[in-house]
């Protein structure tokens, strides 16, 4: 049997205090959930709790972020092309 790990990422309230900004954030996050690419995390759901907290439910991946990899050393051209 395999294990499925999902991250539920809460969004900081300062990013969603303004109702217009909040709606724009949700709209853009839902649009991003339609993207399918090997180098983009799959977003399963963008929603709001009963308490008004926004969250994104996405796949969990082991490893380093692009920011962490670049801190270690510059990417080779082939690596950058593969990521893009």
C-alpha positions as a printed Julia matrix, in Angstrom:
84×3 Matrix{Float64}:
   0.0    0.0     0.0
   1.28   3.47   -0.82
   1.16   6.56    1.34
  -0.24   9.85    0.1
   0.93  13.01    1.85
  -0.92  16.27    1.33
   0.16  19.66    2.65
  -2.48  22.07    3.83
  -0.84  25.47    3.75
  -2.54  28.31    5.64
  -2.24  31.73    4.07
  -1.04  34.54    6.37
  -4.01  36.79    7.28
  -2.13  39.95    6.3
  -2.34  38.77    2.68
  -6.12  38.41    2.77
  -7.45  41.14    5.11
  -8.77  43.28    2.27
 -11.86  41.52    0.81
 -10.91  42.46   -2.76
  -7.34  41.2    -2.31
  -8.7   38.03   -0.7
 -10.98  37.29   -3.68
  -8.16  38.03   -6.11
  -5.84  35.68   -4.2
  -8.41  32.86   -4.24
  -9.12  33.41   -7.95
  -5.41  33.35   -8.85
  -4.72  30.3    -6.67
  -7.59  28.42   -8.32
  -6.26  29.4   -11.74
  -2.83  28.08  -10.72
  -4.46  24.79   -9.7
  -5.23  24.15  -13.38
  -1.52  24.08  -14.25
   0.06  20.68  -14.86
   3.86  20.5   -15.14
   6.55  18.25  -13.65
   8.12  21.24  -11.89
   4.91  22.72  -10.47
   3.28  21.4    -7.32
  -0.24  20.03   -7.86
  -2.87  22.11   -6.08
  -5.94  20.07   -5.12
  -8.03  22.7    -3.39
  -8.12  26.37   -2.46
 -10.75  27.17    0.13
 -11.71  29.03    3.27
 -12.43  27.62    6.72
 -15.57  28.51    8.67
 -13.36  30.95   10.61
 -12.43  32.76    7.38
  -8.89  31.4     7.06
  -7.73  30.72    3.5
  -5.75  27.53    2.8
  -4.23  25.69   -0.15
  -4.24  21.89   -0.2
  -1.37  20.56   -2.34
   0.92  17.58   -2.85
   3.91  17.25   -0.54
   7.34  16.78   -2.12
  10.59  15.83   -0.42
  13.7   17.74   -1.35
  15.01  21.27   -1.65
  13.31  24.36   -2.98
  14.74  26.15   -5.99
  15.8   28.97   -3.66
  17.76  26.49   -1.5
  19.45  24.92   -4.54
  20.52  28.31   -5.9
  21.98  29.29   -2.49
  24.27  26.25   -2.69
  25.61  27.06   -6.15
  24.53  28.59   -9.44
  22.51  26.28  -11.66
  24.14  24.87  -14.75
  22.44  25.84  -18.0
  21.1   22.29  -18.47
  19.58  22.32  -14.97
  17.91  25.68  -15.54
  16.47  24.5   -18.86
  15.19  21.29  -17.25
  13.46  23.26  -14.49
  11.92  25.73  -16.95
